[in-house]
């Protein structure tokens, strides 16, 4: 990553890679922390996709016949989980009174 010094304090994690059956396309899901920099970091990674693919090709040249074209997507599942956790902490449910029943729709 040529721009790692520009993104000081940013953590990029590959959370999933889905490869097409013909191995021609790899959809890569990235988790980016802090999430405030998500758009900026994703744009830089997408600009650098050709260089990343070239580096990948050098590493797997003896294992793969085709180096897949890389497409990057943001994995925001951790932000979603954090939001749910914050909601649960901010408004705890009232304790049930004896004999009280909760009906679920």
Residue, then its C-alpha position, 0 to 999 in steps of 0.5 A: x500500500x503506497x498510501x499507508x503513511x497518508x492514512x496514519x491511524x486508519x485500520x483496514x481489514x479484509x473481512x470477506x472475499x467472494x470470487x466468481x466461479x471462473x475466478x475472474x472477479x473478486x469482490x473484496x469487503x473491507x472494514x475501515x476504522x475509524x469509520x469517519x474516513x470510510x469514503x476517503x479510504x475506499x476511494x484511495x483503495x479503488x484508485x490503487x486497485x490495479x497496483x494491488x492486483x499486480x502485487x497479488x499477481x506476483x504473490x500467487x503467480x504459481x498458484x493461479x492461472x488468472x489473477x482476478x479483477x478486484x472490486x472493493x466494497x465497505x463492510x459496515x457490519x461492525x458499525x451496525x453492531x456498535x449502533x445496536x449495542x449503543x441503542x441497547x445501552x442507552x434505553x434499557x428495558x423496564x423490568x417486568x412486574x410479577x405476572x406481567x406477560x409481553x406479547x410479541x406480534 
